[in-house]
Amino acid sequence: MQIGIDSFAATVTDPNTGVTLSGADRLNHLVEEIERADAAGLDSFGVGEHHRREYLDAAPAVILAAAAARTRSIRLTSAVTVLSADDPVRVFQQFATLDLLSRGRAELVVGRGSFVEAYPLFGLDLTDYDALFTEKLDLLLKLRDEEHVHWNGRFRSALTGQGVYPRPHQPRLPVWIGVGGTPASFARAGTLGLPLMVAIIGGDFRRFRPLIDLYRRAGAEAGHPPEALKVGVHAFGFAAETSDAARNAFYPGWARMLETIGRERGWAGPSRARFDAECGPLGAYLIGSAREVTDKALRVNEVLGGVSRLTFQMTNVALPHERMLRAIDLLGGDVAPRVRERVGTTGR
């Protein structure tokens, strides 16, 4: 099992001073976090894509390119690229360029996005939500596999054999499908034989096992070998020296972030009791001491029938940079080696 980190590059308010970091400081801190994750031996670092005031990741490939120049081994990936709202030709070119800069460490996780601001921003109709993704994914995969593409669709002008450059360093740029809880999305990823990244933000991990089984069945029925059907899990995660230290450090920023999103979506307000339950043995958060996080990671692997990559969503709007760096050290120096030893893999 590979162990990685995902970030949504949210703006951060220092809990000790009440000062909100400038965009320049926050993004430079993020690049330092990616550099630390590389040094700590973690396998991947993903940056999300949002088009909202409170996030700084509208151009994740640019952030990852900055990190490529300061890292050596870590995989650099989107988390996720909102493919429905972008031009697949430009997405491919950006990540092919990142792949060249990183000497073959770029990956894409593509999806439709859990926020919808990108659609009106780029002149798209939300009623085409699924059709946009289906068509653009088809084109992206053709661009990955063919230098000169002949293609025609509804939402973009046709390609009539033009060459698309640059070509990536890797023979085949890895493309994962990011999904939430829609069965059709799991089945589609399996039919295409693409690796799956499942975002799990609450509840027992076991409730996703039927959907992952559906993915694997769809892939097998389409003739894809088992080794092509990789499953990744993206979930809130954070490590500290003790369980209480981890939960107390992560809760304030988690509550503020959930309260903001919840007001928009009509969710119940965040509570410490709910947070602690999610951090418990049956909850979806991998937050606690290094030992607890290790045990939780192993449980995720077991109940989902094998996980190829586990990424810790460590976005937190009230967590000092130094605490984030310490958590990265614990994940790379303590959690990842224990997980790899038990699961029988070597990470990178």
N, C-alpha and C positions, 0 to 999 in steps of 0.2 A: 504493500500500500504506500503510495506517495502521500506526503503531508505538505500542504501549502497554505497560503494566506490569500484572502481577497479583501480589497478595500474599495469603498465607494467615494473616497476622497472628500468626505464631508468637511465643512468648515468646523473648527474646533475652538471652544471657549475654555481657556485655562481655569480649572475649578479653584485654584488658589488665588488668582488675581481678578477673575471675572472678565479678563480681556480676551476678545476674539482675535485669533491669529489672522494676520493678513493672508491673502491668497498666496502670495509669494512664499511666505514662511511655511504655510501648510503643505504646499506642493513640494518644497524642498525637504521638509520633514518626511514626506511620503517616499521620496527617492532614497533618503537615508534608511528608511525602514526596509525597502526592497534590497538595498545593499547589505543591511544587517542580516536579512533572511538568507541571502546568498552565502554570506560568511558562516552562518549558523548551520548550513547544510540542508536547508529546506528545499523542496523539490519544485515549487511553483509559486508565483505571485501574480494575482489577477487584479485588474483595475476595471471598475464598472463604467457605465455610461449613463449620464443623466443630463437633463437640460433644465435644471431648476436652480434657484438662487442659492440654496444651501449646499450645493455640490460643486466641485471644481473639475469634474471628470468628463466634460463634454467631448474631449479629444483624447481618449485613453491611449491611442497609439503614440501620441507625442510624449506622454508621461512615461510609457514603457520604453520608448527610444532613449530618453534621458537615462533611464535605469540601465539599459543595455550597455551603455558606455562605462558603467561603474560596477558591473557584475561579470561573473565568469561562467557560472554553471546553471543557475536557476532558470526554469522555464518561465517565460513572460507571456501572459495571456490576458484576454479581455474577460470581463465578468459581469454582464455580458455585453456584446455588441448588439445594439438594437438594429438588426439587419433590415427589418421591415421599413424603417424610416431612412435608410441610407442607399447609396448606389453600390451594388456589389462590385463593380469595377474599381471604384475608389477604395472600398474596404480591402479588396484583394491587394491592390497596389500598396496601401499603407502597411499591411501586415507582411507582405513580401519584403518591403523595405526594412521593416523591423527585423525580419528573419535574417536578412543580409547583415545588418548592423550587429546582431547578437550571435552571428555565425551558427544559425540553425536552432534558436531557442524560442521562436515565436509560436503561439497557438491562438486559435480563435474559439471562443464560446459564443455562439450566436443564438438569439432569441427574439421575441416580440416585445419584451420589456414589460415591467410591472407598472411603470408610470406611462402616461400617454402624451406628455407635453411635446414629444418629438414629432408627433403626427401633424398637428396644425402648424407647428413651426416650419416644417418642410413641405407644407401644402398638400398633405395627404388626408384621406378620408378614413375615419375610424371604422366605418362600416366595411372597409376592405382589410381589416386587421389581419385575418388569417390568410386571405388570398395574397396579400403583399408578401408575407413571410414565405409562403409556399413557392411563389414564383422567384423571389430573390434568392432563396436557398438553392433552387435549381440552377440558377445562373452562377452563383458563387462556386458551386461544386464543379461546374463545367470549366470555369476559369482556372480552378485549381488543377484540373487534369489535362487541359488543352491550352496550348499557347495561342492558337488561332481558333476563335469560337464562332460558330454559326448558331444564332439563337434569336428567338422572337417571343415577345410577351406583351401583356397589357399595359404595364406600368413604366416601361422604359423603351427607348428606341432600340430597334433590332441591331444585332451584331452580325456582320456579313463576312467574317473571316479576318477581322482586324487582329493584329497581335496585341496582347496585353502584357505590359512590362512595368517593373522588372519581374523576373521570375525569382522565386525564393531560393534560399540556400538549401533547404531540405527538399528532397525529391517530391514530397507531397506534404503541403502545409496542413497540419492537424486542424480539423474542424470538429468541435463538439457541439451538441445541441443542448441548450439550457432550457429546462422545463420546470413547471410548478407541479400542478396536480391534475392536468387534463389527460385522460387516457389516450386520446388521439395523438397527442404529442409524443408520448412514450412509444406508441406503435409506429409512428412515422420514423422516429429515430432508429428503431430496430429494423424496419424495412429498408432504410437507406444504409444500414450497417455503420452508422456513425456513433462514436462514443457519446455517452449521456451524462450531463451534469444536472443533478436534481437539487433544487433549492428547497431546503426543509427549515421552516422558520417557527415551527411549533408542533407540539403533540409528540406522540410516540413514533419513533422511527419505523416500528413494525407496520404501521398503516400504509407505508409506501412499498412494502414487499410485493403485494399483488400487481402494482403498476410496473415494478421492475421485472417481475416475472413475465408480464405482458410484453415488455420491451424485448426480453430475451427470446420469447417464443416467436415474436414477429421477425426478429433477426434470423433465427434458425429457419423459419419457414421461407424466408427470402434467400436462403443459401449462404448466409454469412457465417464464418467460423467463430466459435466462442471467443477466441482471443481478440476479435475485432469489436466485440460488444462490451466495451469497458463502461463501468458505472462509477461516476464521481458523485460526491455529496458535498454541498455547500451549506454550512450551518454556523450560527453564532458560536464563537469560541474565544477563550482567553485563559491564560495560565498565570498563576502567581505562586508564591511560596506556600500559601495555605488556601484552603477553600474560602474562608471568610475574607481574606485579603483580595482574592480574585473577584468574588461577588460584590464586595463593597466598592471596589475600584470600577467595575464595569456597569453597575446598576444605574448611577445617575445619568450617564450619557445615553444608555439604552432607554431609560424612561423618557428622557426629553425627546429622543428621536421617535419613539413609538407614539408619544402624545401628539407630536406634530402630524405624523402620517395618519394617526387614528382620527383626528378631528376631520380630516378630509374624507375619510372612508367610513365614518360612522362606527368605528370600533369602540369597545369599552376602554376606559382609561387604563394605563399601565398600573400595576400594583407590585409591591415587593413580594407578596405571597405567590403571585403568578410567576414572577421571575425566578424565585427560589425553587418552585416546583419544576420549571423547565430545566433548571440546573441539576435537578435530582437524577437518580438512576434511570428513570423512565422518560425524562424530558428530552427536548431537542437541542438543548444548549450544552456545549462542551466547555463549560466554565468551571474552574476549580483549581486545585493543586495539580501539579504535573502528574502525580499518580492517578488522581481522579480522571483527569482528561485522557490519560492513556487507557484506563479501563473503559471509559465511554467510547473511545475510538474503536477499541477491540469489539465492543458490543455492537456498534454500528456495522462493522464488517461481518459479524456473525449473523445478525438478524436480517441483513439485506442480501445474504448469499454471496458475499465477496464484493469488496469495494476497491477500485483501482487507485482512486485519489480522494482524499478528504481535505477540503479547504475550509479554513477557519475565517468566518466573516468577523473581522476585528474592527470594523468601522465603529467609532465611538466619539461623540461630539463633546465629551467632557473628560477626556483621558490625557494626561500629560504625555508628551513625547517620550520621556524617559521610561515611563511605565510600559509603553508600547514596545520599546526596544528590549526591555527586560523580559517581557512576555515572549517576544520572538526568540530570545536566547533560550528560554526554557523549552519552547516548542522544538527548536532545532537540536538542543543539547541533551534533552531529557526525554521528551515525549516521543519524537520521531524515532530515535534509536530503539526504544523499548517496543514501539509498535512494529517496526520492521523485524526485530528479533522474533516476536511472537507470530507474526503473519508469515514470516519466511521470505521477505523481499529485502532489497538493498536500496530502495529509493531511487535516486538518480542513476 
